[in-house]
Amino acid sequence: MTERAGTTETAGATGRTAIPVARDAAELHRYGAPDTSRAVVMTMGALHEGHAANIRAARALLPPGGQLVVTVYVNPLQFGPDEDYERYPRTLEADVALAAEAGADLVFAPSDAVMYPAGPPAVRVSAGELGERLEGASRPGHFDGVLTVVAKLLHLTRPDHAFFGEKDAQQLALIRGMVRDLDFPVEIVATPTVRDPDGLARSSRNRYLSPSERASALALGRALRAGAAAAGRGPAAVRAAAHEVLAAEPGVAPDYLVLAGPLDFREVPDDHTGEAVLALAARVGATRLIDNVRITVGAVR
């Protein structure tokens, strides 16, 4: 790594000799490419293969000469008072290297002072009723913090396309709703959940797990697969199959397990047929993990 004038550059293996790191809006816009298409992948850092897949998907969508920006910012607004903000991994040097390797052109890594120069903002984006369900019920105010930072980063990076993973399905639905309702001129692109060979969804928080906790965490993926296998028998069978798997793993403490509508994330009735999201959250030791899978329930004509 080399440091210079408020930027960091790192060697990449994608044909670029280095990619810059912008620390504030002025630098971000100085590195901008206003006459080309731009895509953004937003992250909180601690990048892993799931992020790399997002970056590669964005690179593939962009036309030749398009610019791909990866943001790295641990947003304090989306953490509750008893959550892991202070210990959330911060690995910028490794993040920049992975972003370069995957095909990014620029990393935007602002400080809190850049994002919230007057301290916690008085004006925030409200996630509304959808933001109070499931993850929102377990983490009050979480989605208001998410939407506020996403809105700010969309304004700052000015992308044509923004890429978000399907693992955070409720977040994805809320971001799409915000973009629609507030007329952001950006296309939201969803990318599939990336899993390890054993089925565990990739997450920056997986590094908190001890070997025994990681073995217990595999029950989340097994529960989703069991529920999906029961989809032809209807919602009650889906829920029962998934619950049975979780109940058999003493190292997992479920927060919620729901079969929900893909737009409103309300629990679907027992006579529901069609598309749904089987979503769950659970604690494994001190680590809270989420996962989901989209399924088609019942006999669909």
Secondary structure, DSSP 8 states (H G I E B T S, - for coil): -EEETTEEEE--SSS-S-EEEE-SHHHHHHT--TTS-EEEEEE-S---HHHHHHHHHHHHHS-TT-EEEEEE---GGG--TTSSTTTS---HHHHHHHHHHHT-SEEE---HHHH-TTSS-SS----TTGGGSTHHHHSTTHHHHHHHHHHHHHHHH--SEEEEETTSHHHHHHHHHHHHHTT-S-EEEEE---B-TTS-B--GGGGG--HHHHHHHHHHHHHHHHHHHTGGG-HHHHHHHHHHHHHT-TTEEEEEEEEE-TTT--B--TT--EEEEEEEEEEETTEEEEEEEEEEES---
